[in-house]
Amino acid sequence: MCFHDLHNARGTGFNGPDPISFPDIAAWSLLNGTRLKAWELSAIRALDNQLLYGQRVTATDGKASLFADLKRMAMKNKRRQGKLTNG
């Protein structure tokens, strides 16, 4: 829901949609009384980057690529927290 809210509230400049900024995320978090975890912040940034700068591919390829990126980020976060020992 966070990404959806932030995406719908984003500004637009001369080159198209503006990236979701850290102050935007902080404001959303404060207004909603939600403290985001590090991996959630990373996921929001990854989704935003994929949306703004990602390759223009078919919907299926784009979803597969995005979900693979998010899965890698989640695995990396779990490893960092010591919850996973193998990849």
PyMOL Python script that loads the backbone (N, CA, C, O; Angstrom):
from pymol import cmd

cmd.read_pdbstr("""\
ATOM      1  N   MET A   1       0.821  -1.191   0.000  1.00  0.00           N
ATOM      2  CA  MET A   1       0.000   0.000   0.000  1.00  0.00           C
ATOM      3  C   MET A   1       0.871   1.262   0.000  1.00  0.00           C
ATOM      4  O   MET A   1       0.516   2.271  -0.610  1.00  0.00           O
ATOM      5  N   CYS A   2       1.994   1.194   0.681  1.00  0.00           N
ATOM      6  CA  CYS A   2       2.880   2.350   0.769  1.00  0.00           C
ATOM      7  C   CYS A   2       3.325   2.810  -0.615  1.00  0.00           C
ATOM      8  O   CYS A   2       3.211   3.989  -0.949  1.00  0.00           O
ATOM      9  N   PHE A   3       3.830   1.880  -1.416  1.00  0.00           N
ATOM     10  CA  PHE A   3       4.314   2.262  -2.737  1.00  0.00           C
ATOM     11  C   PHE A   3       3.180   2.861  -3.565  1.00  0.00           C
ATOM     12  O   PHE A   3       3.373   3.858  -4.260  1.00  0.00           O
ATOM     13  N   HIS A   4       2.018   2.261  -3.489  1.00  0.00           N
ATOM     14  CA  HIS A   4       0.860   2.748  -4.244  1.00  0.00           C
ATOM     15  C   HIS A   4       0.528   4.188  -3.847  1.00  0.00           C
ATOM     16  O   HIS A   4       0.318   5.039  -4.711  1.00  0.00           O
ATOM     17  N   ASP A   5       0.481   4.458  -2.545  1.00  0.00           N
ATOM     18  CA  ASP A   5       0.203   5.818  -2.069  1.00  0.00           C
ATOM     19  C   ASP A   5       1.271   6.806  -2.540  1.00  0.00           C
ATOM     20  O   ASP A   5       0.957   7.892  -3.028  1.00  0.00           O
ATOM     21  N   LEU A   6       2.538   6.410  -2.384  1.00  0.00           N
ATOM     22  CA  LEU A   6       3.641   7.289  -2.775  1.00  0.00           C
ATOM     23  C   LEU A   6       3.661   7.530  -4.284  1.00  0.00           C
ATOM     24  O   LEU A   6       3.908   8.645  -4.744  1.00  0.00           O
ATOM     25  N   HIS A   7       3.400   6.477  -5.036  1.00  0.00           N
ATOM     26  CA  HIS A   7       3.389   6.599  -6.495  1.00  0.00           C
ATOM     27  C   HIS A   7       2.293   7.570  -6.947  1.00  0.00           C
ATOM     28  O   HIS A   7       2.511   8.406  -7.824  1.00  0.00           O
ATOM     29  N   ASN A   8       1.120   7.444  -6.336  1.00  0.00           N
ATOM     30  CA  ASN A   8       0.003   8.310  -6.733  1.00  0.00           C
ATOM     31  C   ASN A   8       0.202   9.764  -6.312  1.00  0.00           C
ATOM     32  O   ASN A   8      -0.425  10.659  -6.878  1.00  0.00           O
ATOM     33  N   ALA A   9       1.073  10.012  -5.322  1.00  0.00           N
ATOM     34  CA  ALA A   9       1.301  11.374  -4.831  1.00  0.00           C
ATOM     35  C   ALA A   9       2.562  12.009  -5.410  1.00  0.00           C
ATOM     36  O   ALA A   9       2.862  13.163  -5.104  1.00  0.00           O
ATOM     37  N   ARG A  10       3.301  11.281  -6.237  1.00  0.00           N
ATOM     38  CA  ARG A  10       4.574  11.798  -6.743  1.00  0.00           C
ATOM     39  C   ARG A  10       4.369  13.002  -7.647  1.00  0.00           C
ATOM     40  O   ARG A  10       3.335  13.150  -8.299  1.00  0.00           O
ATOM     41  N   GLY A  11       5.390  13.862  -7.666  1.00  0.00           N
ATOM     42  CA  GLY A  11       5.366  15.022  -8.547  1.00  0.00           C
ATOM     43  C   GLY A  11       5.841  14.654  -9.946  1.00  0.00           C
ATOM     44  O   GLY A  11       6.342  13.556 -10.189  1.00  0.00           O
ATOM     45  N   THR A  12       5.671  15.593 -10.845  1.00  0.00           N
ATOM     46  CA  THR A  12       6.111  15.393 -12.221  1.00  0.00           C
ATOM     47  C   THR A  12       6.903  16.603 -12.669  1.00  0.00           C
ATOM     48  O   THR A  12       6.492  17.747 -12.470  1.00  0.00           O
ATOM     49  N   GLY A  13       8.049  16.331 -13.279  1.00  0.00           N
ATOM     50  CA  GLY A  13       8.889  17.408 -13.789  1.00  0.00           C
ATOM     51  C   GLY A  13       8.873  17.439 -15.301  1.00  0.00           C
ATOM     52  O   GLY A  13       8.011  16.825 -15.930  1.00  0.00           O
ATOM     53  N   PHE A  14       9.827  18.155 -15.892  1.00  0.00           N
ATOM     54  CA  PHE A  14       9.902  18.267 -17.347  1.00  0.00           C
ATOM     55  C   PHE A  14      10.215  16.924 -18.014  1.00  0.00           C
ATOM     56  O   PHE A  14       9.823  16.691 -19.157  1.00  0.00           O
ATOM     57  N   ASN A  15      10.919  16.042 -17.300  1.00  0.00           N
ATOM     58  CA  ASN A  15      11.307  14.750 -17.870  1.00  0.00           C
ATOM     59  C   ASN A  15      10.395  13.610 -17.453  1.00  0.00           C
ATOM     60  O   ASN A  15      10.755  12.443 -17.605  1.00  0.00           O
ATOM     61  N   GLY A  16       9.236  13.926 -16.936  1.00  0.00           N
ATOM     62  CA  GLY A  16       8.308  12.888 -16.514  1.00  0.00           C
ATOM     63  C   GLY A  16       8.198  12.820 -15.003  1.00  0.00           C
ATOM     64  O   GLY A  16       8.509  13.786 -14.307  1.00  0.00           O
ATOM     65  N   PRO A  17       7.751  11.665 -14.492  1.00  0.00           N
ATOM     66  CA  PRO A  17       7.546  11.531 -13.049  1.00  0.00           C
ATOM     67  C   PRO A  17       8.854  11.692 -12.272  1.00  0.00           C
ATOM     68  O   PRO A  17       9.911  11.231 -12.702  1.00  0.00           O
ATOM     69  N   ASP A  18       8.754  12.355 -11.122  1.00  0.00           N
ATOM     70  CA  ASP A  18       9.910  12.491 -10.235  1.00  0.00           C
ATOM     71  C   ASP A  18      10.072  11.209  -9.417  1.00  0.00           C
ATOM     72  O   ASP A  18       9.083  10.539  -9.117  1.00  0.00           O
ATOM     73  N   PRO A  19      11.301  10.864  -9.057  1.00  0.00           N
ATOM     74  CA  PRO A  19      11.509   9.712  -8.178  1.00  0.00           C
ATOM     75  C   PRO A  19      10.862   9.965  -6.814  1.00  0.00           C
ATOM     76  O   PRO A  19      10.720  11.110  -6.385  1.00  0.00           O
ATOM     77  N   ILE A  20      10.476   8.891  -6.150  1.00  0.00           N
ATOM     78  CA  ILE A  20       9.972   9.005  -4.778  1.00  0.00           C
ATOM     79  C   ILE A  20      11.173   9.324  -3.893  1.00  0.00           C
ATOM     80  O   ILE A  20      12.166   8.597  -3.898  1.00  0.00           O
ATOM     81  N   SER A  21      11.079  10.410  -3.139  1.00  0.00           N
ATOM     82  CA  SER A  21      12.217  10.853  -2.324  1.00  0.00           C
ATOM     83  C   SER A  21      12.138  10.283  -0.905  1.00  0.00           C
ATOM     84  O   SER A  21      11.085   9.832  -0.453  1.00  0.00           O
ATOM     85  N   PHE A  22      13.280  10.316  -0.220  1.00  0.00           N
ATOM     86  CA  PHE A  22      13.298   9.883   1.176  1.00  0.00           C
ATOM     87  C   PHE A  22      12.372  10.751   2.034  1.00  0.00           C
ATOM     88  O   PHE A  22      11.675  10.208   2.892  1.00  0.00           O
ATOM     89  N   PRO A  23      12.333  12.081   1.838  1.00  0.00           N
ATOM     90  CA  PRO A  23      11.370  12.873   2.613  1.00  0.00           C
ATOM     91  C   PRO A  23       9.918  12.476   2.345  1.00  0.00           C
ATOM     92  O   PRO A  23       9.092  12.514   3.257  1.00  0.00           O
ATOM     93  N   ASP A  24       9.597  12.094   1.105  1.00  0.00           N
ATOM     94  CA  ASP A  24       8.245  11.621   0.795  1.00  0.00           C
ATOM     95  C   ASP A  24       7.929  10.354   1.586  1.00  0.00           C
ATOM     96  O   ASP A  24       6.843  10.214   2.148  1.00  0.00           O
ATOM     97  N   ILE A  25       8.892   9.437   1.621  1.00  0.00           N
ATOM     98  CA  ILE A  25       8.704   8.177   2.344  1.00  0.00           C
ATOM     99  C   ILE A  25       8.571   8.443   3.841  1.00  0.00           C
ATOM    100  O   ILE A  25       7.722   7.852   4.508  1.00  0.00           O
ATOM    101  N   ALA A  26       9.416   9.336   4.369  1.00  0.00           N
ATOM    102  CA  ALA A  26       9.361   9.678   5.793  1.00  0.00           C
ATOM    103  C   ALA A  26       8.015  10.311   6.140  1.00  0.00           C
ATOM    104  O   ALA A  26       7.436  10.000   7.181  1.00  0.00           O
ATOM    105  N   ALA A  27       7.516  11.190   5.281  1.00  0.00           N
ATOM    106  CA  ALA A  27       6.221  11.831   5.527  1.00  0.00           C
ATOM    107  C   ALA A  27       5.103  10.793   5.515  1.00  0.00           C
ATOM    108  O   ALA A  27       4.222  10.821   6.374  1.00  0.00           O
ATOM    109  N   TRP A  28       5.134   9.874   4.543  1.00  0.00           N
ATOM    110  CA  TRP A  28       4.116   8.819   4.483  1.00  0.00           C
ATOM    111  C   TRP A  28       4.150   7.992   5.765  1.00  0.00           C
ATOM    112  O   TRP A  28       3.112   7.686   6.352  1.00  0.00           O
ATOM    113  N   SER A  29       5.359   7.638   6.185  1.00  0.00           N
ATOM    114  CA  SER A  29       5.534   6.821   7.386  1.00  0.00           C
ATOM    115  C   SER A  29       4.974   7.529   8.617  1.00  0.00           C
ATOM    116  O   SER A  29       4.278   6.915   9.426  1.00  0.00           O
ATOM    117  N   LEU A  30       5.274   8.806   8.758  1.00  0.00           N
ATOM    118  CA  LEU A  30       4.793   9.590   9.891  1.00  0.00           C
ATOM    119  C   LEU A  30       3.275   9.720   9.867  1.00  0.00           C
ATOM    120  O   LEU A  30       2.619   9.519  10.889  1.00  0.00           O
ATOM    121  N   LEU A  31       2.720  10.052   8.720  1.00  0.00           N
ATOM    122  CA  LEU A  31       1.267  10.232   8.594  1.00  0.00           C
ATOM    123  C   LEU A  31       0.483   8.951   8.854  1.00  0.00           C
ATOM    124  O   LEU A  31      -0.639   8.989   9.358  1.00  0.00           O
ATOM    125  N   ASN A  32       1.088   7.811   8.503  1.00  0.00           N
ATOM    126  CA  ASN A  32       0.396   6.530   8.655  1.00  0.00           C
ATOM    127  C   ASN A  32       0.773   5.794   9.937  1.00  0.00           C
ATOM    128  O   ASN A  32       0.235   4.724  10.222  1.00  0.00           O
ATOM    129  N   GLY A  33       1.693   6.362  10.705  1.00  0.00           N
ATOM    130  CA  GLY A  33       2.108   5.715  11.943  1.00  0.00           C
ATOM    131  C   GLY A  33       2.767   4.371  11.704  1.00  0.00           C
ATOM    132  O   GLY A  33       2.619   3.439  12.494  1.00  0.00           O
ATOM    133  N   THR A  34       3.495   4.284  10.605  1.00  0.00           N
ATOM    134  CA  THR A  34       4.134   3.031  10.218  1.00  0.00           C
ATOM    135  C   THR A  34       5.635   3.234  10.128  1.00  0.00           C
ATOM    136  O   THR A  34       6.111   4.113   9.409  1.00  0.00           O
ATOM    137  N   ARG A  35       6.375   2.417  10.860  1.00  0.00           N
ATOM    138  CA  ARG A  35       7.838   2.464  10.755  1.00  0.00           C
ATOM    139  C   ARG A  35       8.267   1.386   9.762  1.00  0.00           C
ATOM    140  O   ARG A  35       8.049   0.196   9.989  1.00  0.00           O
ATOM    141  N   LEU A  36       8.870   1.810   8.676  1.00  0.00           N
ATOM    142  CA  LEU A  36       9.290   0.866   7.651  1.00  0.00           C
ATOM    143  C   LEU A  36      10.594   0.185   8.050  1.00  0.00           C
ATOM    144  O   LEU A  36      11.481   0.805   8.638  1.00  0.00           O
ATOM    145  N   LYS A  37      10.692  -1.090   7.724  1.00  0.00           N
ATOM    146  CA  LYS A  37      11.938  -1.832   7.937  1.00  0.00           C
ATOM    147  C   LYS A  37      12.881  -1.509   6.782  1.00  0.00           C
ATOM    148  O   LYS A  37      12.457  -1.020   5.735  1.00  0.00           O
ATOM    149  N   ALA A  38      14.164  -1.792   6.991  1.00  0.00           N
ATOM    150  CA  ALA A  38      15.174  -1.486   5.969  1.00  0.00           C
ATOM    151  C   ALA A  38      14.849  -2.168   4.647  1.00  0.00           C
ATOM    152  O   ALA A  38      14.993  -1.554   3.590  1.00  0.00           O
ATOM    153  N   TRP A  39      14.411  -3.432   4.685  1.00  0.00           N
ATOM    154  CA  TRP A  39      14.128  -4.136   3.440  1.00  0.00           C
ATOM    155  C   TRP A  39      12.917  -3.536   2.734  1.00  0.00           C
ATOM    156  O   TRP A  39      12.847  -3.553   1.506  1.00  0.00           O
ATOM    157  N   GLU A  40      11.956  -3.003   3.503  1.00  0.00           N
ATOM    158  CA  GLU A  40      10.787  -2.383   2.891  1.00  0.00           C
ATOM    159  C   GLU A  40      11.185  -1.088   2.170  1.00  0.00           C
ATOM    160  O   GLU A  40      10.704  -0.806   1.072  1.00  0.00           O
ATOM    161  N   LEU A  41      12.061  -0.314   2.795  1.00  0.00           N
ATOM    162  CA  LEU A  41      12.569   0.891   2.147  1.00  0.00           C
ATOM    163  C   LEU A  41      13.317   0.531   0.867  1.00  0.00           C
ATOM    164  O   LEU A  41      13.150   1.185  -0.162  1.00  0.00           O
ATOM    165  N   SER A  42      14.138  -0.507   0.936  1.00  0.00           N
ATOM    166  CA  SER A  42      14.860  -0.971  -0.256  1.00  0.00           C
ATOM    167  C   SER A  42      13.905  -1.422  -1.345  1.00  0.00           C
ATOM    168  O   SER A  42      14.130  -1.156  -2.525  1.00  0.00           O
ATOM    169  N   ALA A  43      12.836  -2.106  -0.949  1.00  0.00           N
ATOM    170  CA  ALA A  43      11.856  -2.584  -1.926  1.00  0.00           C
ATOM    171  C   ALA A  43      11.140  -1.416  -2.601  1.00  0.00           C
ATOM    172  O   ALA A  43      10.906  -1.441  -3.810  1.00  0.00           O
ATOM    173  N   ILE A  44      10.795  -0.398  -1.820  1.00  0.00           N
ATOM    174  CA  ILE A  44      10.140   0.788  -2.388  1.00  0.00           C
ATOM    175  C   ILE A  44      11.062   1.464  -3.396  1.00  0.00           C
ATOM    176  O   ILE A  44      10.635   1.833  -4.490  1.00  0.00           O
ATOM    177  N   ARG A  45      12.318   1.621  -3.023  1.00  0.00           N
ATOM    178  CA  ARG A  45      13.283   2.245  -3.925  1.00  0.00           C
ATOM    179  C   ARG A  45      13.497   1.405  -5.191  1.00  0.00           C
ATOM    180  O   ARG A  45      13.617   1.948  -6.289  1.00  0.00           O
ATOM    181  N   ALA A  46      13.543   0.070  -5.025  1.00  0.00           N
ATOM    182  CA  ALA A  46      13.720  -0.812  -6.179  1.00  0.00           C
ATOM    183  C   ALA A  46      12.506  -0.745  -7.109  1.00  0.00           C
ATOM    184  O   ALA A  46      12.661  -0.686  -8.329  1.00  0.00           O
ATOM    185  N   LEU A  47      11.311  -0.755  -6.539  1.00  0.00           N
ATOM    186  CA  LEU A  47      10.102  -0.639  -7.359  1.00  0.00           C
ATOM    187  C   LEU A  47      10.086   0.688  -8.110  1.00  0.00           C
ATOM    188  O   LEU A  47       9.757   0.741  -9.295  1.00  0.00           O
ATOM    189  N   ASP A  48      10.444   1.747  -7.408  1.00  0.00           N
ATOM    190  CA  ASP A  48      10.452   3.068  -8.032  1.00  0.00           C
ATOM    191  C   ASP A  48      11.483   3.133  -9.156  1.00  0.00           C
ATOM    192  O   ASP A  48      11.193   3.641 -10.239  1.00  0.00           O
ATOM    193  N   ASN A  49      12.683   2.622  -8.899  1.00  0.00           N
ATOM    194  CA  ASN A  49      13.711   2.612  -9.940  1.00  0.00           C
ATOM    195  C   ASN A  49      13.292   1.775 -11.134  1.00  0.00           C
ATOM    196  O   ASN A  49      13.523   2.155 -12.282  1.00  0.00           O
ATOM    197  N   GLN A  50      12.675   0.635 -10.860  1.00  0.00           N
ATOM    198  CA  GLN A  50      12.204  -0.224 -11.947  1.00  0.00           C
ATOM    199  C   GLN A  50      11.142   0.498 -12.772  1.00  0.00           C
ATOM    200  O   GLN A  50      11.139   0.428 -14.001  1.00  0.00           O
ATOM    201  N   LEU A  51      10.252   1.184 -12.086  1.00  0.00           N
ATOM    202  CA  LEU A  51       9.182   1.899 -12.782  1.00  0.00           C
ATOM    203  C   LEU A  51       9.736   3.051 -13.613  1.00  0.00           C
ATOM    204  O   LEU A  51       9.337   3.246 -14.761  1.00  0.00           O
ATOM    205  N   LEU A  52      10.659   3.813 -13.025  1.00  0.00           N
ATOM    206  CA  LEU A  52      11.171   4.999 -13.719  1.00  0.00           C
ATOM    207  C   LEU A  52      12.257   4.702 -14.740  1.00  0.00           C
ATOM    208  O   LEU A  52      12.273   5.273 -15.830  1.00  0.00           O
ATOM    209  N   TYR A  53      13.168   3.798 -14.375  1.00  0.00           N
ATOM    210  CA  TYR A  53      14.374   3.629 -15.187  1.00  0.00           C
ATOM    211  C   TYR A  53      14.520   2.241 -15.802  1.00  0.00           C
ATOM    212  O   TYR A  53      15.450   1.992 -16.569  1.00  0.00           O
ATOM    213  N   GLY A  54      13.606   1.344 -15.466  1.00  0.00           N
ATOM    214  CA  GLY A  54      13.715  -0.029 -15.950  1.00  0.00           C
ATOM    215  C   GLY A  54      13.556  -0.121 -17.454  1.00  0.00           C
ATOM    216  O   GLY A  54      13.035   0.785 -18.104  1.00  0.00           O
ATOM    217  N   GLN A  55      14.007  -1.215 -17.974  1.00  0.00           N
ATOM    218  CA  GLN A  55      13.877  -1.449 -19.401  1.00  0.00           C
ATOM    219  C   GLN A  55      12.409  -1.583 -19.758  1.00  0.00           C
ATOM    220  O   GLN A  55      11.595  -2.062 -18.968  1.00  0.00           O
ATOM    221  N   ARG A  56      12.101  -1.158 -20.935  1.00  0.00           N
ATOM    222  CA  ARG A  56      10.733  -1.319 -21.427  1.00  0.00           C
ATOM    223  C   ARG A  56      10.616  -2.722 -22.007  1.00  0.00           C
ATOM    224  O   ARG A  56      11.014  -2.975 -23.144  1.00  0.00           O
ATOM    225  N   VAL A  57      10.065  -3.624 -21.211  1.00  0.00           N
ATOM    226  CA  VAL A  57       9.938  -5.020 -21.623  1.00  0.00           C
ATOM    227  C   VAL A  57       8.494  -5.426 -21.522  1.00  0.00           C
ATOM    228  O   VAL A  57       7.654  -4.646 -21.072  1.00  0.00           O
ATOM    229  N   THR A  58       8.192  -6.645 -21.937  1.00  0.00           N
ATOM    230  CA  THR A  58       6.824  -7.121 -21.835  1.00  0.00           C
ATOM    231  C   THR A  58       6.438  -7.231 -20.369  1.00  0.00           C
ATOM    232  O   THR A  58       7.308  -7.331 -19.505  1.00  0.00           O
ATOM    233  N   ALA A  59       5.165  -7.213 -20.087  1.00  0.00           N
ATOM    234  CA  ALA A  59       4.691  -7.243 -18.702  1.00  0.00           C
ATOM    235  C   ALA A  59       5.218  -8.472 -17.964  1.00  0.00           C
ATOM    236  O   ALA A  59       5.644  -8.361 -16.815  1.00  0.00           O
ATOM    237  N   THR A  60       5.197  -9.632 -18.599  1.00  0.00           N
ATOM    238  CA  THR A  60       5.656 -10.853 -17.948  1.00  0.00           C
ATOM    239  C   THR A  60       7.141 -10.776 -17.621  1.00  0.00           C
ATOM    240  O   THR A  60       7.548 -11.112 -16.509  1.00  0.00           O
ATOM    241  N   ASP A  61       7.955 -10.338 -18.578  1.00  0.00           N
ATOM    242  CA  ASP A  61       9.395 -10.220 -18.341  1.00  0.00           C
ATOM    243  C   ASP A  61       9.688  -9.198 -17.246  1.00  0.00           C
ATOM    244  O   ASP A  61      10.539  -9.432 -16.388  1.00  0.00           O
ATOM    245  N   GLY A  62       8.984  -8.064 -17.274  1.00  0.00           N
ATOM    246  CA  GLY A  62       9.193  -7.036 -16.270  1.00  0.00           C
ATOM    247  C   GLY A  62       8.858  -7.529 -14.880  1.00  0.00           C
ATOM    248  O   GLY A  62       9.586  -7.249 -13.927  1.00  0.00           O
ATOM    249  N   LYS A  63       7.759  -8.264 -14.754  1.00  0.00           N
ATOM    250  CA  LYS A  63       7.371  -8.802 -13.451  1.00  0.00           C
ATOM    251  C   LYS A  63       8.396  -9.807 -12.971  1.00  0.00           C
ATOM    252  O   LYS A  63       8.800  -9.785 -11.809  1.00  0.00           O
ATOM    253  N   ALA A  64       8.817 -10.685 -13.862  1.00  0.00           N
ATOM    254  CA  ALA A  64       9.793 -11.707 -13.472  1.00  0.00           C
ATOM    255  C   ALA A  64      11.078 -11.058 -13.005  1.00  0.00           C
ATOM    256  O   ALA A  64      11.653 -11.472 -11.998  1.00  0.00           O
ATOM    257  N   SER A  65      11.532 -10.048 -13.723  1.00  0.00           N
ATOM    258  CA  SER A  65      12.772  -9.361 -13.365  1.00  0.00           C
ATOM    259  C   SER A  65      12.629  -8.642 -12.033  1.00  0.00           C
ATOM    260  O   SER A  65      13.517  -8.725 -11.184  1.00  0.00           O
ATOM    261  N   LEU A  66      11.521  -7.938 -11.842  1.00  0.00           N
ATOM    262  CA  LEU A  66      11.300  -7.199 -10.614  1.00  0.00           C
ATOM    263  C   LEU A  66      11.204  -8.139  -9.419  1.00  0.00           C
ATOM    264  O   LEU A  66      11.814  -7.887  -8.380  1.00  0.00           O
ATOM    265  N   PHE A  67      10.442  -9.220  -9.560  1.00  0.00           N
ATOM    266  CA  PHE A  67      10.293 -10.156  -8.444  1.00  0.00           C
ATOM    267  C   PHE A  67      11.609 -10.853  -8.137  1.00  0.00           C
ATOM    268  O   PHE A  67      11.896 -11.143  -6.975  1.00  0.00           O
ATOM    269  N   ALA A  68      12.407 -11.125  -9.148  1.00  0.00           N
ATOM    270  CA  ALA A  68      13.724 -11.725  -8.915  1.00  0.00           C
ATOM    271  C   ALA A  68      14.606 -10.756  -8.136  1.00  0.00           C
ATOM    272  O   ALA A  68      15.321 -11.163  -7.221  1.00  0.00           O
ATOM    273  N   ASP A  69      14.557  -9.474  -8.497  1.00  0.00           N
ATOM    274  CA  ASP A  69      15.329  -8.460  -7.772  1.00  0.00           C
ATOM    275  C   ASP A  69      14.874  -8.364  -6.318  1.00  0.00           C
ATOM    276  O   ASP A  69      15.703  -8.299  -5.410  1.00  0.00           O
ATOM    277  N   LEU A  70      13.560  -8.353  -6.095  1.00  0.00           N
ATOM    278  CA  LEU A  70      13.031  -8.260  -4.735  1.00  0.00           C
ATOM    279  C   LEU A  70      13.380  -9.500  -3.915  1.00  0.00           C
ATOM    280  O   LEU A  70      13.686  -9.396  -2.727  1.00  0.00           O
ATOM    281  N   LYS A  71      13.334 -10.673  -4.549  1.00  0.00           N
ATOM    282  CA  LYS A  71      13.692 -11.905  -3.848  1.00  0.00           C
ATOM    283  C   LYS A  71      15.163 -11.871  -3.437  1.00  0.00           C
ATOM    284  O   LYS A  71      15.504 -12.245  -2.315  1.00  0.00           O
ATOM    285  N   ARG A  72      16.037 -11.419  -4.349  1.00  0.00           N
ATOM    286  CA  ARG A  72      17.464 -11.309  -4.013  1.00  0.00           C
ATOM    287  C   ARG A  72      17.680 -10.349  -2.849  1.00  0.00           C
ATOM    288  O   ARG A  72      18.487 -10.622  -1.961  1.00  0.00           O
ATOM    289  N   MET A  73      16.960  -9.223  -2.849  1.00  0.00           N
ATOM    290  CA  MET A  73      17.095  -8.257  -1.763  1.00  0.00           C
ATOM    291  C   MET A  73      16.623  -8.853  -0.436  1.00  0.00           C
ATOM    292  O   MET A  73      17.255  -8.632   0.597  1.00  0.00           O
ATOM    293  N   ALA A  74      15.520  -9.605  -0.453  1.00  0.00           N
ATOM    294  CA  ALA A  74      15.009 -10.224   0.770  1.00  0.00           C
ATOM    295  C   ALA A  74      15.999 -11.262   1.297  1.00  0.00           C
ATOM    296  O   ALA A  74      16.239 -11.338   2.502  1.00  0.00           O
ATOM    297  N   MET A  75      16.574 -12.063   0.394  1.00  0.00           N
ATOM    298  CA  MET A  75      17.558 -13.070   0.802  1.00  0.00           C
ATOM    299  C   MET A  75      18.790 -12.396   1.396  1.00  0.00           C
ATOM    300  O   MET A  75      19.321 -12.853   2.408  1.00  0.00           O
ATOM    301  N   LYS A  76      19.245 -11.311   0.772  1.00  0.00           N
ATOM    302  CA  LYS A  76      20.413 -10.588   1.267  1.00  0.00           C
ATOM    303  C   LYS A  76      20.137 -10.037   2.666  1.00  0.00           C
ATOM    304  O   LYS A  76      21.000 -10.092   3.542  1.00  0.00           O
ATOM    305  N   ASN A  77      18.928  -9.506   2.869  1.00  0.00           N
ATOM    306  CA  ASN A  77      18.554  -8.964   4.172  1.00  0.00           C
ATOM    307  C   ASN A  77      18.519 -10.068   5.229  1.00  0.00           C
ATOM    308  O   ASN A  77      18.975  -9.858   6.353  1.00  0.00           O
ATOM    309  N   LYS A  78      17.986 -11.233   4.885  1.00  0.00           N
ATOM    310  CA  LYS A  78      17.935 -12.347   5.831  1.00  0.00           C
ATOM    311  C   LYS A  78      19.341 -12.820   6.188  1.00  0.00           C
ATOM    312  O   LYS A  78      19.630 -13.121   7.346  1.00  0.00           O
ATOM    313  N   ARG A  79      20.213 -12.880   5.177  1.00  0.00           N
ATOM    314  CA  ARG A  79      21.594 -13.268   5.440  1.00  0.00           C
ATOM    315  C   ARG A  79      22.270 -12.277   6.385  1.00  0.00           C
ATOM    316  O   ARG A  79      22.995 -12.660   7.302  1.00  0.00           O
ATOM    317  N   ARG A  80      22.013 -11.004   6.137  1.00  0.00           N
ATOM    318  CA  ARG A  80      22.605  -9.960   6.958  1.00  0.00           C
ATOM    319  C   ARG A  80      22.133 -10.079   8.406  1.00  0.00           C
ATOM    320  O   ARG A  80      22.884  -9.777   9.333  1.00  0.00           O
ATOM    321  N   GLN A  81      20.910 -10.512   8.596  1.00  0.00           N
ATOM    322  CA  GLN A  81      20.372 -10.667   9.942  1.00  0.00           C
ATOM    323  C   GLN A  81      20.725 -12.020  10.553  1.00  0.00           C
ATOM    324  O   GLN A  81      20.356 -12.310  11.691  1.00  0.00           O
ATOM    325  N   GLY A  82      21.445 -12.850   9.787  1.00  0.00           N
ATOM    326  CA  GLY A  82      21.880 -14.139  10.297  1.00  0.00           C
ATOM    327  C   GLY A  82      20.797 -15.216  10.264  1.00  0.00           C
ATOM    328  O   GLY A  82      20.930 -16.241  10.933  1.00  0.00           O
ATOM    329  N   LYS A  83      19.738 -15.003   9.503  1.00  0.00           N
ATOM    330  CA  LYS A  83      18.650 -15.977   9.444  1.00  0.00           C
ATOM    331  C   LYS A  83      18.866 -17.028   8.382  1.00  0.00           C
ATOM    332  O   LYS A  83      18.210 -18.070   8.395  1.00  0.00           O
ATOM    333  N   LEU A  84      19.779 -16.769   7.459  1.00  0.00           N
ATOM    334  CA  LEU A  84      20.088 -17.710   6.397  1.00  0.00           C
ATOM    335  C   LEU A  84      21.585 -17.955   6.379  1.00  0.00           C
ATOM    336  O   LEU A  84      22.375 -17.036   6.599  1.00  0.00           O
ATOM    337  N   THR A  85      21.967 -19.168   6.123  1.00  0.00           N
ATOM    338  CA  THR A  85      23.394 -19.455   6.041  1.00  0.00           C
ATOM    339  C   THR A  85      23.819 -19.746   4.617  1.00  0.00           C
ATOM    340  O   THR A  85      24.974 -19.506   4.264  1.00  0.00           O
ATOM    341  N   ASN A  86      22.928 -20.254   3.792  1.00  0.00           N
ATOM    342  CA  ASN A  86      23.249 -20.569   2.381  1.00  0.00           C
ATOM    343  C   ASN A  86      22.316 -19.775   1.486  1.00  0.00           C
ATOM    344  O   ASN A  86      21.244 -19.340   1.908  1.00  0.00           O
ATOM    345  N   GLY A  87      22.744 -19.592   0.235  1.00  0.00           N
ATOM    346  CA  GLY A  87      21.931 -18.859  -0.729  1.00  0.00           C
ATOM    347  C   GLY A  87      21.150 -19.782  -1.550  1.00  0.00           C
ATOM    348  O   GLY A  87      20.399 -19.348  -2.423  1.00  0.00           O
TER     349      GLY A  87
END
""", "prot")
cmd.dss("prot")
cmd.show_as("cartoon", "prot")
cmd.util.cbc("prot")
cmd.orient("prot")
